[in-house]
Amino acid sequence: MFDVAVIGGGVIGATILRELTKYRLNVCLLEKEADVAMGQSRANSGIVHAGFDAPVGSLKATFNVLGNAMMEDYARELGVKFKRNGSLVVAFSEEELKTLKELKARGELNGVKKLRIISKEELFEIEPSVSKNAVGALLAPTGGIVCPYKLTVAAVGNAMDNGATLLTEFEVVKINKGENAFTITAKDGKSITAKIMINCAGIYSEEIAKAAGDNSFTVGGRKGEYILLDRECGDFVKHTLFFTPTEKGKGILVSPTVDGNIILGPTAEQVSDKNVETSVDGLKDVQEKAAKMCDKVPFGGTITSFAGTRAYCNIHDFIIEESKTVEGLINCAGIESPGLTSAPAIAKFVVEDLVSKFFEMVDNLDFDGQRKPDDFFNNLSVEEKNNIIKENPAYGKIICRCERITEGEIVRAIKTNPPATNVDAIKRRTRSGMGRCQGGFCQPQVVEIIARELNIPIEQVTKSGKGSYLLRGKTK
Ligand SMILES: Cc1cc2nc3c(=O)[nH]c(=O)nc-3n(C[C@H](O)[C@H](O)[C@H](O)COP(=O)(O)OP(=O)(O)OC[C@H]3O[C@@H](n4cnc5c(N)ncnc54)[C@H](O)[C@@H]3O)c2cc1C
């Protein structure tokens, strides 16, 4: 029996799992997909928000500011890139300038440091691409950027290295509460037992709570669509640029990503079926708004588009508490933005303040929080690379030409926790297939490497798990 079962391998479940392994507890993560980071934590803006947005006194505000302060060390320990690039909320009218003052005041009450309203002259000096229609901006130097799925993968991997169990393709459909434990059953009939359960199922956290007998909240979906520009456009902007929020919404952002691309989006569309498809209208909307924020957006550098669905709940704040109706169930539900930013702080709170009520928390003296970066090879000198290639020639063979990813790195992704077992999982860990050609050249080779390393027929290799087969059979 497990002490704790965490349901949902997004950034919230991942960081909680890792925090749990700091103690002598037997813990597992149950994820319905073939890999972790497949929900909101796969497709979001990757912004580590400063914290001026959320209402004063809300959980969102509290965890945002705490998480922002923790993120730099947290990411460094896990070998994940983080950059404090600063954010700018840009005003396009006198009315919007007034809103910037309100945002600044709110941010200061939330505990955000160094907020400053800057003139249009200063704005154009630090961000020359911003539209000359802008009249000023709120500068938040503490804003940052991180890769959301790399953070999630690294937190799960580090938790596994410290003893946690990961069960993928475990779609929880039934939960029975017995005298001292939950029996948690997956769609294919497999089941596990755990003394307590933490619900981190993102947009499906309502369904998990209901399966356990807690009907106290609802979670809906709000879709956001994005356009991603090539790394060649990487210098286009340096800060994360937001529109000033109005009654109609927050608009989109234009931002560098921590890997050097430019991201435009997201839209905000209420959806009933929690779908994550892009649409012609959505992407057109992103283009129009980006062109309002900046002059000469290099749309020609578009390499892909994608969508994610936010989990927003009926109480309009994070739900992070023990269920009032089901003893032993902790809900981390409705964690929409700024959930990525807040994750390290939420994880600490959940483990130290909520899980600790159920167990004697004995330190795991063997816990090692450091993880080797997935992209370690790229950061080496030529001499260091040559030494590794001598020992393992696979590091001398380039597979992804756009991103210059070697066979050694791909094999490593398959063999490192959490193991990458499909093409998209390799892509999320190594960036193979994320460049200009989007896998056009490297995908066949990646498929062959997966089949060889997992010792499975090549026809069984999938794009992203569950029947997403790439090959139907031999033509000759
Ligand atoms: C468009 C968009 C933009 C955003 N931008 C930002 C941003 O810039 N900065 C920021 O701080 N936050 C941002 N967010 C919010 C942030 O992405 C989320 O708060 C965070 O990813 C939530 O993580 P989670 O672990 O709660 O949920 P998720 O990442 O959705 O993870 C839930 C997991 O549960 C699994 N699951 C679901 N049902 C079951 C089941 N029955 N059995 C087993 N597993 C199950 C899913 O497969 C999924 O992997 C954004 C969100 C979106 C959608």
The ligand as a MOL file (V3000), in Angstrom:
LIG
                    3D

  0  0  0     0  0            999 V3000
M  V30 BEGIN CTAB
M  V30 COUNTS 53 58 0 0 0
M  V30 BEGIN ATOM
M  V30 1 C -3.2170 28.5690 -22.1270 0
M  V30 2 C -2.5880 28.5800 -20.7560 0
M  V30 3 C -1.6110 29.5190 -20.4090 0
M  V30 4 C -1.0540 29.5300 -19.1410 0
M  V30 5 N -0.0030 30.3630 -18.8780 0
M  V30 6 C 0.5850 30.3250 -17.6490 0
M  V30 7 C 1.7360 31.1220 -17.3760 0
M  V30 8 O 2.2800 31.7750 -18.2570 0
M  V30 9 N 2.2250 31.1240 -16.1090 0
M  V30 10 C 1.6710 30.3960 -15.1080 0
M  V30 11 O 2.1350 30.4970 -13.9800 0
M  V30 12 N 0.6210 29.5860 -15.3630 0
M  V30 13 C 0.0840 29.5130 -16.6030 0
M  V30 14 N -0.9650 28.6970 -16.8780 0
M  V30 15 C -1.4900 27.8600 -15.8150 0
M  V30 16 C -0.6600 26.6000 -15.6300 0
M  V30 17 O -0.3820 25.9970 -16.8690 0
M  V30 18 C -1.4620 25.6420 -14.7650 0
M  V30 19 O -1.8590 26.2990 -13.5930 0
M  V30 20 C -0.6580 24.4210 -14.3690 0
M  V30 21 O -0.0560 23.8310 -15.4930 0
M  V30 22 C -1.6100 23.4500 -13.6950 0
M  V30 23 O -0.9630 22.2490 -13.4630 0
M  V30 24 P -1.7820 21.0080 -12.9420 0
M  V30 25 O -0.7620 20.0200 -12.5650 0
M  V30 26 O -2.7810 21.4360 -11.9240 0
M  V30 27 O -2.6710 20.5350 -14.1850 0
M  V30 28 P -2.2730 19.8000 -15.5190 0
M  V30 29 O -0.9750 20.2240 -16.0400 0
M  V30 30 O -3.4490 19.9250 -16.4130 0
M  V30 31 O -2.1020 18.2860 -15.0830 0
M  V30 32 C -3.1790 17.4560 -14.7710 0
M  V30 33 C -2.8020 16.0450 -15.1220 0
M  V30 34 O -3.8010 15.1570 -14.6520 0
M  V30 35 C -3.9320 14.1080 -15.5720 0
M  V30 36 N -5.2430 13.4870 -15.3700 0
M  V30 37 C -6.4640 14.0380 -15.6210 0
M  V30 38 N -7.4370 13.1530 -15.3220 0
M  V30 39 C -6.8220 12.0320 -14.8650 0
M  V30 40 C -7.2900 10.7640 -14.4300 0
M  V30 41 N -8.5920 10.4700 -14.4160 0
M  V30 42 N -6.3980 9.8270 -14.0430 0
M  V30 43 C -5.0420 10.1010 -14.0610 0
M  V30 44 N -4.5530 11.2800 -14.5000 0
M  V30 45 C -5.4200 12.2380 -14.8840 0
M  V30 46 C -3.7970 14.8290 -16.9210 0
M  V30 47 O -3.4860 13.9370 -17.9680 0
M  V30 48 C -2.7050 15.8260 -16.6170 0
M  V30 49 O -1.4150 15.3130 -16.9340 0
M  V30 50 C -1.5170 28.6340 -18.1550 0
M  V30 51 C -2.4790 27.6730 -18.4920 0
M  V30 52 C -2.9700 27.6060 -19.8010 0
M  V30 53 C -3.9020 26.5000 -20.1780 0
M  V30 END ATOM
M  V30 BEGIN BOND
M  V30 1 1 1 2
M  V30 2 1 2 3
M  V30 3 2 2 52
M  V30 4 2 3 4
M  V30 5 1 4 5
M  V30 6 1 4 50
M  V30 7 2 5 6
M  V30 8 1 6 7
M  V30 9 1 6 13
M  V30 10 2 7 8
M  V30 11 1 7 9
M  V30 12 1 9 10
M  V30 13 2 10 11
M  V30 14 1 10 12
M  V30 15 2 12 13
M  V30 16 1 13 14
M  V30 17 1 14 15
M  V30 18 1 14 50
M  V30 19 1 15 16
M  V30 20 1 16 17
M  V30 21 1 16 18
M  V30 22 1 18 19
M  V30 23 1 18 20
M  V30 24 1 20 21
M  V30 25 1 20 22
M  V30 26 1 22 23
M  V30 27 1 23 24
M  V30 28 2 24 25
M  V30 29 1 24 26
M  V30 30 1 24 27
M  V30 31 1 27 28
M  V30 32 2 28 29
M  V30 33 1 28 30
M  V30 34 1 28 31
M  V30 35 1 31 32
M  V30 36 1 32 33
M  V30 37 1 33 34
M  V30 38 1 33 48
M  V30 39 1 34 35
M  V30 40 1 35 36
M  V30 41 1 35 46
M  V30 42 1 36 37
M  V30 43 1 36 45
M  V30 44 2 37 38
M  V30 45 1 38 39
M  V30 46 1 39 40
M  V30 47 2 39 45
M  V30 48 1 40 41
M  V30 49 2 40 42
M  V30 50 1 42 43
M  V30 51 2 43 44
M  V30 52 1 44 45
M  V30 53 1 46 47
M  V30 54 1 46 48
M  V30 55 1 48 49
M  V30 56 2 50 51
M  V30 57 1 51 52
M  V30 58 1 52 53
M  V30 END BOND
M  V30 END CTAB
M  END
